[in-house]
Amino acid sequence: MVAVPFVSVEEYLAREEVAETRHEYINGEVRMMSGGTAHHSRLLISVGSALHTGLAEASCEGFSSETRVRNPRGNYFYPDVSVACDPIFTDNQTTLLNPALVVEVLSPSTESYDRGVKFDEYATIPSLTEIVFVSQDLVRIERYTRSGSGWLLEVFLAGDEFTAAGVALRVDDLYRRVRQAP
């Protein structure tokens, strides 16, 4: 077994400023972000665009996967899409501290990480009220909403409508350009 060297938060942030690829940071371990497929990109754009349009008149705003999020444990992530109301950033405006919604488009290589470690880490953010997982292999969206000390799951399939960050979304619209295998 190979030992993974511990990296301080300061070292991680310094590296990220000059890195050509993005990395997430969890408890001293740095994890390189993998590239996505065309389906992943299409879904990310569809969800982000729909939220951006729906939030146009609201005090909330959406952010792309370029915006880093920090949780209270001091760990850093790059959700595919995030929404914050009256966003609070670190002093250098690179890290969002108060997302209300995070969206992850699930990839076969990262799905267990997104559903496990990332979900648990996101759940520690007090402002976060919704976590949405978008499947790229099936027409399926899962929305977790904070309820007391736990999370409630709702599943949305083709033909369904739902809200995220107060924006009405149609599953069919989000998957319009994504062709699913028969």
C-alpha positions, -999 to +999 in steps of 0.1 A: +000+000+000+014+034-010+011+062+016-005+094+004+015+124+016-004+149+037-008+183+021-017+214+042-046+236+032-022+264+024-001+242+001-032+229-016-045+265-023-011+276-035-010+247-059-045+253-072-037+289-081-012+277-107-026+242-116-037+234-151-062+209-138-085+211-108-082+191-076-104+185-046-090+185-010-102+162+018-085+159+051-050+166+037-054+144+006-055+160-028-077+143-055-074+152-092-107+158-109-113+135-139-125+147-173-160+142-184-179+128-214-200+146-239-231+135-220-216+149-188-209+182-204-243+184-220-261+177-188-239+202-168-247+229-194-285+220-194-288+221-156-266+252-152-284+271-180-319+262-167-309+273-131-293+305-144-324+315-164-348+306-136-327+326-111-325+357-132-349+377-110-339+361-077-313+371-051-297+337-057-272+330-084-257+299-100-221+290-104-203+266-127-178+238-119-151+264-119-163+277-085-148+259-056-169+252-024-155+248+011-172+230+039-169+237+077-143+209+080-120+229+057-123+205+027-127+218-008-148+206-037-158+216-073-195+207-077-207+206-113-232+234-105-239+253-073-264+280-063-260+304-034-283+331-021-264+362-011-232+343-018-203+346+006-168+340-008-133+338+007-114+371+005-099+362-029-134+354-044-123+319-054-142+298-029-179+298-021-188+293+015-226+292+016-241+271-013-278+264-010-277+238-038-250+216-053-254+195-084-233+165-094-236+149-128-227+113-121-199+096-140-192+059-138-157+066-125-168+091-098-204+080-089-195+061-057-172+090-046-200+116-053-227+096-035-205+087-006-176+109+005-188+140-013-224+137-001-212+133+035-189+163+032-215+185+015-240+176+042-219+194+068-225+228+051-252+245+071-265+266+042-270+236+019-306+226+016-304+205-016-281+180-032-290+169-068-275+139-086-280+138-124-274+104-140-257+105-174-264+068-181-301+069-174-328+095-175-329+099-137-324+128-113-322+124-076-329+154-053-320+152-016-335+179+006-325+186+041-351+176+066-343+181+103-312+161+109-315+140+078-321+141+041-352+132+020-348+116-014-370+122-044-364+105-078-375+121-110-377+103-144-387+111-180-418+132-180-414+145-145-411+181-133-394+192-101-379+223-084-343+230-075-333+262-057-369+273-063-366+269-101-391+247-120-373+221-141-385+195-165-365+163-168-371+160-205-357+195-211-325+187-192-319+155-212-331+169-246-296+166-262-285+134-244-293+103-263-298+073-240-291+037-251-323+017-258 
